[in-house]
Amino acid sequence: MSVETTINEVTIIPIKPKNGLVALATCVLDNKIFLGSIGIYTRLKGGYRLTYPNKKMGESSINLYHPISKDVGDAIEKAIIEEYERLISDSV
């Protein structure tokens, strides 16, 4: 059983590029949960990838949240990257 996931209220905050990080993003998943501090990084061979927030605890890091399902991860990535590309094409 597959349930449709909606990603809306995507907000992109461009930043001065550093180590591949070009922007931060927020979005709302299924009109139920806010996801923030999602990093947008450039890929070495073109395109973008997302990173989700984590917290450093001593020598290790703990993921605060991340998609478990590939379908949900792909939906979030598609919505955020489309909005980022629209934003940068509008600013040129």
N, C-alpha and C positions, 0 to 999 in steps of 0.2 A: 504494500500500500504506500503510494507516494503522495505526499502532501505538498501543495504549491507553497513556496516561500516568497514573501514579498519583502523587498528592501526599499525603503523610502526615506525621505528627509535626509538625503545624502548631503553632507557639508564637507567641503575641501578647504583646508587651510594651507596654502602654499608657504614654504619656508625657504630660507637660503640653503641651497643644496649642500649636504655634508655627508661624505661617505656613502653616496647613493641615495640617501633620504631626500626626497623632494617635496613631500607634503604630509600632512596628517589628515585623517578623515574621521567623520562620525556618521552614523546612520541609525535607523530604527528598523528592527527586525519584526515582521508580522504585526506592526502597530502595537507591540507589546513590550519590547525591550530595547533600550538605548545602548549602542556600542560606541565607545569612544577610544581615542588614542590609537587608532589604527595607522600604522606607518605605510607610506607608499614609497617604494624603492625602485630605482631603475635596475634593469637586468643588464648584465654585461653584453649579451647578444641582442639587446633590444627588448622593448616591452617593459612591463612593470610587475612587481610582486608586492604582496601585502604582508605585514607583520603585525602580530597582536601583542598587547601589553603583557609584560611580566614584571615580577618583583624580585629583586636580588635579596636572597636570604643567606647571609654568610658567603660561602663559596658557590652556592647553587642558585638557580633561578626557578621561580614558580610561575607557571602560566596563570594569568588572572582569568582569561577566557580565550577560547578559540573554537572554530567550527569543528564538529565531530564528523558530520556527514559531508562527503565530497560535493553533493548537490548544493548544500547550503553554502559551503565555502566558495564554490564556483559562482553562485548567485551574488554573494557579497562582493567578490572580486570583480565581476562583470559590472555591477552597478557603480562601484567606487571608481574603477578605472575609466568607465565611460564618462562619468561626471568630471573626473580629473582632465581627461583629454578634451572635453567640451570647454572646460574652464581655460586651459592653456591655449586652445585654438581661438577663443574669443579675445584673449589678451594680446594676440599678435597683430 
